[in-house]
Amino acid sequence: MTLGRVIGTVVATKKDPRLEGKKLLIVRTVSPDGKDESGYVVAIDTVSAGFRETVLVVAGSSARMADGCKDTPVDQAIVGIVDTISLDTAPGAK
């Protein structure tokens, strides 16, 4: 699983019929402290994520196991909306 932030949408009027009715979102990878990392993916949204929300993204066979994605040609799927992230740091760390 990776952390990401929804930064946009993709609209494709011509697509594989198994993708009909599926929302495609552009997700930028982020670090646990919320800083943007390089790269982005297009992912199927299975949890009704919104713009700028931090999300959990799975890839490969895990994406095809997400709700509503069985037998669907997907490689990335949004499977969770993050409420909070808590990082444990060593004593004295900034």
MOGI-V681146 format. One record per run of one state. SS is the DSSP state (~ for helix, > for strand, _ for the rest). FROM is the first residue (numbers start at 0). LEN is the number of residues. Records with the same first field share a line. If there is no record, write none. Layout:
SS: FROM-LEN, FROM-LEN
This chain:
_: 0-1, 10-6, 19-4, 30-5, 45-8, 59-1, 64-11, 81-13
>: 1-9, 23-7, 35-10, 53-6, 75-6
~: 16-3, 60-4
